[in-house]
Amino acid sequence: MNNNPNQPREFDAVLGGEVPPPVSGVVLGGIEGVKNRLKSPEARERASALIDALRYQEEGFELVIEALKDSSDKVQMFAARLLRNKGGEKGKEALLRHNPQQCFTMLEDWQFETFYPNIGITSAISTAYNVNLYREEPNPRGEFRVVEDFNLDDLQVFLNDIQVSEVEALACWMPDKIYLEIYHQECLTLINMLCKASQRLTNLKALFIGDRRQHEYKKSRIYLSDIISILENFPKLEVLKIHGNPHNNLFSKKIYHPSLKTLILETADNYARALAQVCTLELPSLEYLELWGGRCRYSHFDFFETLFSGELLPNLSYLGLPSFENTDVLVEALVQSPIIERLAMLDISMGTLTDKGAENLLNCPSVNRLHTLNISKNCISPQIIQQLSQLDCRLIANSQEENYRRGEAGSRYWALHE
């Protein structure tokens, strides 16, 4: 890690640019010079060469596509960003072929680094700063343990840093404990603190709030508070990821947000009211929506009617509804909705989908228009999986529950219940 604030970090200048290269410009050495620079052992030089490659239209475009396989993750990430932002439909198609997730703006587009108050912000443009909201101390064995559950001192230092106006991405990490109802108020304090600093966080594009623990089946039960003020105070926000328990209230009122492209709510306990509130948000730029179901019992999904109409989310391309109870009922409503006709990717994995629900997918012509259908970790028979594999879309169907033969969703717990 570079601890010297006077030294630029790798990719600082390259990743920070928002102005597209002039296609009529010339590059020293021409296209052959660009190709030679792409052979450089320095990742920074290869990334810089990709910008110049776009000046050469078709041939240069192919070089950017090839960079998706670069040995450096950072160069791959930068190539994906160029294709996503400057490549038009052809860029989107290239990303779909290589890695569909790269079509969308995600937190992973930034390089994560822990914020240390004694060092400060050293590379605001290309970095997503993790700010710990807890205190850790090592024990005699050198293992760290939490000694203070909630502390905003480091965040205050971060917000007071002279370079905070350049920060694009921020992750506020809470300790990985469960059932901490007190965090409902603590989280409200955190949100108020961020909103009061919105005049300094003028360039914030990506925000993570919640439990630091990242595990496929262990989503956070830390109680979170209403976060509507985040959308009100950060109009440039493009990515919002929440990892915690919305506790029945997440977005207390309807709102229009022009810039949000990605919204993710990972939780072990979701509530119909919180989900209904998400569905009423007017997000014209939203491309990626991921809502985890969790433990709360639903006998119907009427609260998804607005979402499934697609009226408030005209650009939605990825819809993820993993780990829901009664997935068969959810799918029945989804395949009859207008939104299924324009999705590129649908994720209904880790739930209780049976052959009955899968037949609704088979009988829906719009499913063939999908690029990817993820039904992994449900309870579908091999026979139906074989039929689904004949659809005109990429199918992800691994790890089906063996007791599918009972043919009922009740024969399996949804993933976050296990």
Secondary structure, DSSP 8 states (H G I E B T S, - for coil): ----TTS--TTHHHHH--S---TT---TTHHHHHHHHTT-S-HHHHHHHHHHHGGGHHHHHHHHHHGGG-SSHHHHHHHHHHHHHHSHHHHHHHHHHH-GGGGS--GGGSEEEE--TTT--S-TTTEEEEEESSEEEE-TTS-EEEEES---HHHHHHHHSTTGGG--EEEEEE-S-S--TTHHHHHHHHHHHHHHTTTT-TT--EEEEEES---TT-----B----HHHHHH-TT--EEEEESB-TT-S--S--B-SS--EEEEE-SB--HHHHHHHHT-B-TT--EEEE--BS---S--GGGHHHHH-SS-TT--EEE--S-SSHHHHHHHHHTSGGGGT-SEEE--SS---HHHHHHHHT-GGGGG-SEEE--SS---HHHHHHHTTSSSEEE--S--GGGGG-SGGGS--GGG-
